[in-house]
Protein backbone atom coordinates (compact mmCIF):
# COMPACT_ATOMS: atom_id res chain seq x y z
CA UNK A 1 0.00 0.00 0.00
CA UNK A 2 1.30 3.48 -0.84
CA UNK A 3 2.34 5.97 1.82
CA UNK A 4 -0.66 8.14 0.92
CA UNK A 5 -3.11 5.25 1.24
CA UNK A 6 -1.56 4.27 4.58
CA UNK A 7 -1.83 7.85 5.77
CA UNK A 8 -5.49 8.10 4.73
CA UNK A 9 -6.34 4.80 6.39
CA UNK A 10 -4.76 6.00 9.64
CA UNK A 11 -6.58 9.34 9.42
CA UNK A 12 -9.90 7.57 8.84
CA UNK A 13 -9.70 6.31 12.42
CA UNK A 14 -10.82 9.83 13.35
CA UNK A 15 -14.62 10.02 12.95
CA UNK A 16 -14.61 13.64 11.72
CA UNK A 17 -11.95 12.92 9.09
CA UNK A 18 -13.74 9.74 7.98
CA UNK A 19 -17.03 11.63 7.57
CA UNK A 20 -15.44 14.40 5.48
CA UNK A 21 -13.48 11.87 3.41
CA UNK A 22 -16.56 9.79 2.63
CA UNK A 23 -18.65 12.86 1.80
CA UNK A 24 -16.03 14.06 -0.69
CA UNK A 25 -15.87 10.78 -2.64
CA UNK A 26 -18.69 11.65 -5.07
CA UNK A 27 -16.94 14.87 -6.14
CA UNK A 28 -13.63 13.02 -6.47
CA UNK A 29 -15.26 10.36 -8.65
CA UNK A 30 -16.73 13.04 -10.93
CA UNK A 31 -13.29 14.64 -11.32
CA UNK A 32 -11.61 11.32 -12.09
CA UNK A 33 -14.35 10.26 -14.51
CA UNK A 34 -14.19 13.53 -16.44
CA UNK A 35 -10.41 13.45 -16.76
CA UNK A 36 -10.41 9.76 -17.75
CA UNK A 37 -13.18 10.21 -20.33
CA UNK A 38 -11.55 13.28 -21.83
CA UNK A 39 -8.21 11.52 -22.14
CA UNK A 40 -9.84 8.37 -23.56
CA UNK A 41 -11.51 10.63 -26.12
CA UNK A 42 -8.07 12.01 -27.03
CA UNK A 43 -9.16 15.57 -26.28
CA UNK A 44 -7.51 18.52 -24.62
CA UNK A 45 -9.51 20.75 -22.32
CA UNK A 46 -9.52 23.35 -25.09
CA UNK A 47 -10.95 20.88 -27.62
CA UNK A 48 -13.59 19.74 -25.15
CA UNK A 49 -14.51 23.37 -24.47
CA UNK A 50 -15.02 23.99 -28.17
CA UNK A 51 -17.19 20.90 -28.61
CA UNK A 52 -19.22 21.24 -25.42
CA UNK A 53 -19.69 25.00 -25.14
CA UNK A 54 -18.26 24.91 -21.61
CA UNK A 55 -15.35 27.31 -21.04
CA UNK A 56 -11.93 25.69 -20.74
CA UNK A 57 -11.38 27.47 -17.42
CA UNK A 58 -14.54 25.84 -16.05
CA UNK A 59 -13.42 22.41 -17.27
CA UNK A 60 -10.11 22.97 -15.48
CA UNK A 61 -11.89 23.94 -12.26
CA UNK A 62 -14.07 20.83 -12.40
CA UNK A 63 -11.07 18.59 -13.07
CA UNK A 64 -9.04 20.04 -10.22
CA UNK A 65 -11.96 20.02 -7.78
CA UNK A 66 -12.38 23.73 -7.19
CA UNK A 67 -15.98 23.81 -8.39
CA UNK A 68 -18.93 21.45 -8.44
CA UNK A 69 -20.56 21.10 -11.85
CA UNK A 70 -24.29 21.03 -12.44
CA UNK A 71 -25.94 18.05 -14.11
CA UNK A 72 -26.51 20.13 -17.24
CA UNK A 73 -22.80 21.00 -17.37
CA UNK A 74 -21.86 17.33 -17.05
CA UNK A 75 -24.35 16.48 -19.80
CA UNK A 76 -22.81 19.10 -22.11
CA UNK A 77 -19.33 17.76 -21.40
CA UNK A 78 -20.44 14.19 -22.07
CA UNK A 79 -22.07 15.22 -25.33
CA UNK A 80 -18.92 17.11 -26.32
CA UNK A 81 -16.98 13.86 -25.92
CA UNK A 82 -19.58 11.87 -27.84
CA UNK A 83 -20.65 10.15 -24.64
CA UNK A 84 -23.71 9.86 -22.47
CA UNK A 85 -23.85 10.89 -18.82
CA UNK A 86 -24.84 8.05 -16.49
CA UNK A 87 -25.57 8.60 -12.78
CA UNK A 88 -26.11 5.63 -10.54
CA UNK A 89 -27.12 5.11 -6.91
CA UNK A 90 -25.39 2.13 -5.32
CA UNK A 91 -25.87 0.33 -2.04
CA UNK A 92 -23.80 1.89 0.71
CA UNK A 93 -21.29 -0.38 2.41
CA UNK A 94 -21.82 -0.08 6.14
CA UNK A 95 -19.25 -1.38 8.55
Secondary structure, 3 states (H helix, E strand, C coil): CCHHHHHHHHHCCCHHHHHHHHHCHHHHHHHHHHHHHHHHCCCCHHHHHHHHCCCHHHHHHHHHCCCCCCHHHHHHHHHHCCCCCCCCCCCCCCC
